[in-house]
Amino acid sequence: MSNGWHCPTVMMYGGDELAAWLGTRTERSVTLLLDEGIAGAAIAASVRGQIERAGRTARTVVTGGSGNLTTVTGLARQLADTELVIAVGGGSLLDQAKLAALLAADPGAEDRLRVPQRCGLILLPPAQHRGPRLVAVPTTLGTGSELSAVACLAYPQGKRLVMGGSLRPDAAVIDPEATATLPYALLAEGLLEVLFRIAGQYAGDHRDLPTEDALAEALAVRAVRLGAGLRSADAGLRAEIAKISGLSHGGWVLLGRAPYVGKGWYLANELSTGLGLRKMTAVAALLPPLWSAIAAGDTRLGSARRLDRLWRLLRTAVPDAELPEDPGPGIAALIDSWGVGREITADPAELTAVARSSVRAWGAGLPMLDGLRAGDIESLLHRAVPTKTSARGELTLTACG
């Protein structure tokens, strides 16, 4: 979602690299920020040990809960007197750390996050700066938050996407130990999120960019091949998923891409929020009909030519899977083979509300869903989500479209 190049995050891969990196730094006051779910896990002890070996004593802050503005501002106050934050947790925790580090340096930035607006995107000024340096240690796969310049922030109206170069962490640690206890379902969801992000940017853009396309194709193919080994995932495979997750967020993969081409993200975000679903459940349900619509020629959603090219590459990457030739049924079969659940239902009125909220937050003059009306979105949602109808007190399921 970026057209420019930013100073890249320093990457470290397991081992004792964090301790070595800290040994080169001048910051002395360190805060270890832990997701409450992993505070007693081995990765927390490992990171704490590396901080100590680097000659630092870290103050530990354990946090949880949703990433809303109240949580983030409270966290920012706790980080106000620290020079370096090492955040260990999932995508939500890392997003909170990125925003809190920003507010710790510039409390005035809070005003921008509080400005009433219908748009679901908040852009930070290019000159916006962060105070404490930030190291991200992800304990989940797929979000790529450790390398991205974006963060999700919860509001009463739904999630908003905050974007700005000041949110990009200074360094990130990819350690297989951090994902050692992830259940299979979260591994599969994480890999699907990576593929969803890469394919959305690739097929959503109608232009050919030879170098950028080649890199995106390579990452998408790599994701699908890694999926073939998910059932017996070891530390090496988890590290590889983490690598492509981060790479999918920037650099040459996105350089020069038209902004806001990944329409599926905005729709999946609203579907997830509106129905109270896990993000990747919404993605898994939405992706097959979205790709079918693109393949059928809906140029507002993406390029049929480019989607066909990408899908042919993905099919040949796993020939034993015998995936259908059509992209829509094909991605549905791939999702099912990975075991990511996509069976959800909703009332028709709920889908109408999701369609309207999508237009309010991302369309109706805003560029993210430009050209899509509420009726267009509702029709797509009906193809993704069977609707519940009540007849004589009995519940039946009607698969629309």
C-alpha positions as CSV (number, residue, x, y, z in Angstrom):
1,M,0.0,0.0,0.0
2,S,3.0,2.3,-0.4
3,N,4.5,4.0,-3.4
4,G,7.7,4.9,-1.8
5,W,10.9,3.5,-0.4
6,H,11.6,3.8,3.3
7,C,14.6,3.0,5.4
8,P,14.3,-0.8,5.9
9,T,13.9,-2.5,9.3
10,V,17.0,-4.3,10.6
11,M,16.3,-8.0,10.4
12,M,17.6,-10.6,12.9
13,Y,16.9,-14.3,12.7
14,G,16.9,-16.1,16.0
15,G,20.0,-17.2,17.9
16,D,21.7,-14.5,19.9
17,E,21.5,-11.8,17.3
18,L,19.3,-9.5,19.4
19,A,22.0,-9.4,22.1
20,A,24.7,-8.7,19.5
21,W,22.6,-5.9,18.0
22,L,21.9,-4.3,21.4
23,G,25.6,-4.3,22.0
24,T,26.0,-1.8,19.2
25,R,23.3,0.5,20.4
26,T,23.6,3.6,22.6
27,E,20.2,3.4,24.2
28,R,20.4,2.4,27.9
29,S,16.8,2.4,29.2
30,V,14.9,-0.5,27.9
31,T,11.3,-1.6,28.2
32,L,10.3,-5.2,27.5
33,L,6.7,-5.1,26.3
34,L,5.0,-8.5,26.5
35,D,1.6,-9.8,25.3
36,E,-0.1,-11.2,28.4
37,G,-0.6,-14.5,26.6
38,I,3.1,-15.1,26.3
39,A,4.5,-13.5,29.4
40,G,5.4,-16.8,30.9
41,A,6.5,-18.4,27.6
42,A,10.0,-19.5,26.6
43,I,10.4,-16.7,24.1
44,A,9.8,-14.1,26.8
45,A,12.6,-15.6,28.9
46,S,14.8,-15.8,25.8
47,V,14.4,-12.2,24.9
48,R,14.9,-11.1,28.5
49,G,18.1,-13.2,28.7
50,Q,19.5,-11.5,25.6
51,I,18.7,-8.1,27.0
52,E,20.7,-9.0,30.1
53,R,23.6,-10.4,28.1
54,A,23.8,-7.1,26.3
55,G,24.3,-5.4,29.7
56,R,20.9,-3.8,30.0
57,T,18.2,-4.1,32.6
58,A,14.8,-4.0,31.2
59,R,11.6,-2.8,32.8
60,T,8.8,-5.3,31.9
61,V,5.3,-4.2,30.9
62,V,2.6,-6.8,30.3
63,T,-0.4,-5.8,28.4
64,G,-3.5,-7.3,26.7
65,G,-6.9,-6.3,25.5
66,S,-8.0,-4.8,22.3
67,G,-6.0,-2.2,20.5
68,N,-8.2,0.8,21.0
69,L,-7.1,4.4,21.6
70,T,-7.6,4.2,25.3
71,T,-5.3,1.2,25.6
72,V,-2.7,2.8,23.3
73,T,-2.6,6.1,25.1
74,G,-2.2,4.4,28.4
75,L,0.6,2.3,27.1
76,A,2.3,5.5,25.6
77,R,2.4,7.0,29.1
78,Q,4.2,3.9,30.4
79,L,6.8,4.3,27.6
80,A,7.4,8.0,27.9
81,D,10.7,7.7,29.8
82,T,12.3,4.8,27.8
83,E,14.7,4.9,24.9
84,L,14.1,1.4,23.5
85,V,11.0,-0.8,23.4
86,I,11.3,-4.5,22.7
87,A,7.8,-5.7,21.9
88,V,7.1,-9.5,22.0
89,G,3.6,-10.6,20.9
90,G,1.1,-11.1,18.1
91,G,0.1,-8.6,15.4
92,S,-2.3,-6.7,17.7
93,L,0.4,-6.2,20.4
94,L,2.9,-5.0,17.8
95,D,0.4,-2.6,16.4
96,Q,-0.2,-1.2,19.9
97,A,3.5,-0.9,20.5
98,K,4.0,1.0,17.2
99,L,1.3,3.5,18.0
100,A,2.2,3.9,21.6
101,A,5.9,4.6,20.7
102,L,4.6,7.3,18.3
103,L,2.4,8.9,21.0
104,A,5.2,8.7,23.6
105,A,7.3,11.0,21.5
106,D,4.5,13.3,20.2
107,P,1.4,13.4,22.4
108,G,0.0,15.8,19.8
109,A,-0.3,13.0,17.3
110,E,-3.2,11.7,19.5
111,D,-5.3,14.6,18.1
112,R,-4.9,13.2,14.6
113,L,-6.1,9.8,15.8
114,R,-9.1,11.3,17.5
115,V,-10.3,13.5,14.6
116,P,-13.9,12.4,13.7
117,Q,-14.0,11.1,10.2
118,R,-15.8,8.5,8.2
119,C,-12.7,7.3,6.3
120,G,-11.2,4.1,7.6
121,L,-7.7,5.2,6.8
122,I,-5.6,7.7,8.9
123,L,-2.5,9.0,7.2
124,L,0.3,10.3,9.4
125,P,2.3,13.3,8.2
126,P,5.6,12.4,6.5
127,A,7.5,14.3,9.2
128,Q,5.9,12.5,12.0
129,H,8.6,11.1,14.3
130,R,8.7,8.4,17.0
131,G,10.6,8.7,20.3
132,P,11.7,5.4,21.6
133,R,13.3,3.0,19.2
134,L,11.2,-0.1,18.6
135,V,12.2,-3.8,18.2
136,A,9.4,-6.2,17.2
137,V,9.4,-9.9,18.0
138,P,6.3,-11.5,16.4
139,T,4.8,-14.5,18.1
140,T,2.3,-15.1,15.3
141,L,2.6,-15.5,11.5
142,G,1.0,-13.7,8.7
143,T,0.4,-10.1,9.8
144,G,3.9,-8.9,9.0
145,S,3.4,-6.1,11.5
146,E,7.1,-6.4,12.4
147,L,8.1,-4.9,9.0
148,S,5.0,-2.8,8.1
149,A,4.4,0.9,8.3
150,V,0.7,0.4,9.2
151,A,-1.2,-0.4,12.4
152,C,-4.8,-1.3,13.0
153,L,-6.6,0.7,15.7
154,A,-10.1,-0.2,17.0
155,Y,-12.8,2.5,17.2
156,P,-16.5,2.1,18.2
157,Q,-17.3,2.4,14.5
158,G,-14.9,-0.4,13.5
159,K,-11.2,-0.8,12.8
160,R,-9.2,1.9,11.1
161,L,-5.9,1.6,9.4
162,V,-3.2,4.0,10.5
163,M,-0.4,4.5,8.0
164,G,2.9,6.3,8.2
165,G,6.7,5.7,7.9
166,S,7.1,6.5,11.6
167,L,5.2,3.3,12.5
168,R,7.8,1.0,10.9
169,P,9.9,-0.8,13.6
170,D,13.6,-0.1,13.7
171,A,14.4,-3.8,14.0
172,A,12.7,-7.1,14.0
173,V,13.6,-10.6,15.3
174,I,12.3,-13.7,13.6
175,D,12.8,-16.5,16.0
176,P,11.2,-19.9,15.4
177,E,10.9,-20.3,19.2
178,A,8.4,-17.5,19.2
179,T,6.0,-19.5,17.1
180,A,6.8,-22.9,18.6
181,T,3.4,-23.3,20.3
182,L,1.2,-22.0,17.6
183,P,-1.6,-24.4,16.8
184,Y,-2.0,-25.7,13.2
185,A,-5.0,-23.5,12.6
186,L,-3.1,-20.3,13.2
187,L,-0.2,-21.5,11.0
188,A,-2.6,-22.1,8.2
189,E,-4.4,-18.8,8.7
190,G,-1.0,-17.0,8.8
191,L,0.1,-18.4,5.5
192,L,-3.3,-17.6,3.9
193,E,-2.9,-14.0,5.1
194,V,0.5,-13.8,3.4
195,L,-0.9,-15.1,0.1
196,F,-4.0,-12.9,0.4
197,R,-1.8,-9.8,0.8
198,I,0.5,-10.6,-2.1
199,A,-2.2,-11.7,-4.5
200,G,-4.4,-8.8,-3.7
201,Q,-1.8,-6.2,-4.6
202,Y,-0.7,-8.2,-7.7
203,A,-4.1,-8.9,-9.2
204,G,-5.7,-5.7,-8.0
205,D,-3.3,-3.6,-10.2
206,H,-3.9,-3.6,-13.9
207,R,-0.4,-2.6,-14.8
208,D,2.5,-4.9,-15.5
209,L,5.7,-4.0,-13.6
210,P,8.2,-6.7,-14.7
211,T,10.6,-6.7,-11.8
212,E,8.0,-6.1,-9.1
213,D,5.7,-8.7,-10.6
214,A,8.5,-11.3,-10.7
215,L,9.2,-10.8,-7.0
216,A,5.5,-10.9,-6.1
217,E,5.0,-14.1,-8.2
218,A,8.0,-15.7,-6.5
219,L,6.7,-14.9,-3.0
220,A,3.2,-16.2,-3.9
221,V,4.5,-19.4,-5.3
222,R,6.8,-19.8,-2.3
223,A,3.7,-19.4,0.0
224,V,1.8,-22.1,-1.8
225,R,4.7,-24.5,-1.8
226,L,5.2,-23.9,2.0
227,G,1.5,-24.7,2.4
228,A,2.2,-28.3,1.1
229,G,4.3,-28.9,4.3
230,L,2.1,-27.2,6.8
231,R,0.8,-30.4,8.4
232,S,4.4,-31.2,9.6
233,A,5.7,-27.6,10.1
234,D,9.0,-27.4,11.8
235,A,11.1,-24.5,13.0
236,G,12.5,-23.9,9.6
237,L,9.2,-23.8,7.8
238,R,7.8,-21.4,10.4
239,A,10.8,-19.1,9.9
240,E,10.2,-19.2,6.1
241,I,6.6,-18.2,6.5
242,A,7.7,-15.3,8.7
243,K,10.2,-14.2,6.1
244,I,7.7,-14.0,3.2
245,S,5.2,-12.4,5.5
246,G,7.5,-9.5,6.2
247,L,8.6,-9.2,2.6
248,S,5.0,-9.0,1.4
249,H,4.7,-5.6,3.1
250,G,7.1,-3.5,1.2
251,G,10.2,-3.0,-0.8
252,W,10.2,-3.9,-4.5
253,V,7.1,-6.0,-4.1
254,L,5.0,-2.9,-3.6
255,L,7.2,-0.2,-5.2
256,G,5.2,1.6,-7.9
257,R,2.0,-0.2,-7.3
258,A,-1.2,1.8,-7.7
259,P,-2.5,2.8,-4.2
260,Y,-5.5,1.0,-2.7
261,V,-5.5,-1.9,-5.3
262,G,-6.1,-4.6,-2.6
263,K,-9.9,-4.1,-2.5
264,G,-10.3,-7.4,-0.7
265,W,-8.6,-6.1,2.5
266,Y,-11.2,-3.4,3.0
267,L,-14.1,-5.7,2.3
268,A,-12.7,-8.4,4.6
269,N,-12.1,-5.9,7.3
270,E,-15.7,-4.7,7.3
271,L,-17.0,-8.3,7.1
272,S,-14.9,-9.4,10.0
273,T,-16.0,-6.4,12.1
274,G,-19.6,-6.5,11.1
275,L,-20.1,-10.2,11.8
276,G,-17.7,-10.5,14.8
277,L,-15.5,-12.9,12.9
278,R,-11.8,-13.8,13.0
279,K,-10.1,-11.8,10.3
280,M,-8.9,-14.8,8.3
281,T,-12.3,-16.5,8.5
282,A,-13.7,-13.5,6.7
283,V,-10.9,-13.6,4.2
284,A,-11.3,-17.3,3.5
285,A,-15.1,-16.8,2.9
286,L,-14.6,-13.7,0.7
287,L,-11.6,-14.7,-1.4
288,P,-13.3,-17.3,-3.8
289,P,-16.2,-15.1,-4.9
290,L,-13.9,-12.1,-5.1
291,W,-11.5,-14.0,-7.4
292,S,-14.5,-15.3,-9.4
293,A,-15.7,-11.7,-9.9
294,I,-12.3,-10.6,-11.1
295,A,-12.0,-13.5,-13.4
296,A,-15.5,-12.7,-14.8
297,G,-14.2,-9.2,-15.8
298,D,-15.1,-6.9,-13.0
299,T,-12.3,-4.4,-13.6
300,R,-13.1,-2.4,-10.4
301,L,-11.9,-5.4,-8.3
302,G,-8.8,-6.3,-10.3
303,S,-7.3,-7.6,-13.5
304,A,-8.6,-10.9,-14.9
305,R,-5.5,-11.2,-17.1
306,R,-3.1,-10.8,-14.2
307,L,-5.1,-13.0,-11.8
308,D,-5.2,-15.8,-14.5
309,R,-1.4,-15.5,-14.9
310,L,-0.8,-15.7,-11.1
311,W,-3.2,-18.6,-10.6
312,R,-1.6,-20.6,-13.4
313,L,1.7,-20.2,-11.6
314,L,0.2,-21.2,-8.2
315,R,-1.5,-24.3,-9.7
316,T,1.8,-25.6,-11.2
317,A,3.6,-24.9,-7.9
318,V,1.6,-27.8,-6.3
319,P,0.7,-30.1,-9.2
320,D,-0.2,-33.0,-6.9
321,A,-3.1,-30.9,-5.4
322,E,-4.9,-31.0,-8.8
323,L,-6.5,-27.6,-8.1
324,P,-9.3,-26.3,-10.5
325,E,-8.3,-24.2,-13.4
326,D,-10.7,-21.3,-12.5
327,P,-9.2,-19.0,-9.9
328,G,-12.3,-18.7,-7.7
329,P,-13.0,-22.5,-7.3
330,G,-9.2,-23.0,-7.3
331,I,-8.5,-20.8,-4.3
332,A,-11.5,-22.3,-2.5
333,A,-9.9,-25.7,-3.0
334,L,-6.5,-24.5,-1.8
335,I,-8.0,-22.9,1.3
336,D,-9.9,-26.1,2.1
337,S,-6.8,-28.2,1.6
338,W,-5.0,-26.0,4.2
339,G,-8.0,-26.5,6.6
340,V,-8.8,-22.8,7.0
341,G,-12.5,-22.5,7.9
342,R,-14.7,-20.5,5.6
343,E,-18.2,-21.7,6.5
344,I,-20.1,-18.8,8.0
345,T,-23.7,-17.6,7.9
346,A,-25.4,-14.2,8.4
347,D,-28.8,-12.6,8.3
348,P,-29.5,-10.7,5.1
349,A,-29.8,-7.5,7.1
350,E,-26.3,-8.0,8.5
351,L,-24.8,-8.2,5.0
352,T,-26.7,-5.1,4.0
353,A,-25.2,-3.3,7.0
354,V,-21.7,-4.6,6.2
355,A,-22.0,-3.3,2.6
356,R,-23.1,0.1,3.8
357,S,-20.3,0.3,6.4
358,S,-17.8,-0.6,3.6
359,V,-19.0,2.2,1.4
360,R,-19.1,4.7,4.3
361,A,-15.5,3.8,5.5
362,W,-13.8,3.2,2.2
363,G,-16.0,4.3,-0.8
364,A,-18.5,7.0,-1.7
365,G,-15.8,9.3,-3.0
366,L,-12.9,7.7,-1.1
367,P,-10.4,5.9,-3.4
368,M,-10.2,2.6,-1.6
369,L,-13.5,1.2,-3.0
370,D,-13.8,3.6,-5.8
371,G,-16.6,2.8,-8.2
372,L,-18.2,0.2,-5.9
373,R,-21.7,0.8,-4.7
374,A,-23.4,-0.7,-1.7
375,G,-25.5,-3.0,-3.9
376,D,-22.3,-4.3,-5.7
377,I,-20.7,-5.1,-2.4
378,E,-23.8,-6.7,-1.0
379,S,-24.1,-8.9,-4.0
380,L,-20.5,-10.1,-3.5
381,L,-21.1,-10.7,0.2
382,H,-24.1,-12.9,-0.6
383,R,-21.9,-15.1,-2.8
384,A,-19.4,-15.3,0.1
385,V,-21.8,-15.8,3.0
386,P,-24.9,-18.1,3.0
387,T,-27.8,-16.2,4.6
388,K,-30.1,-17.4,7.4
389,T,-33.8,-17.3,6.8
390,S,-36.5,-18.2,9.2
391,A,-39.6,-20.0,8.0
392,R,-42.2,-21.1,10.6
393,G,-39.7,-20.9,13.4
394,E,-37.2,-23.2,11.6
395,L,-33.7,-22.1,10.6
396,T,-32.7,-22.8,7.1
397,L,-29.6,-21.8,5.1
398,T,-29.8,-20.2,1.7
399,A,-26.7,-19.9,-0.4
400,C,-27.2,-16.8,-2.5
401,G,-25.5,-16.3,-5.8
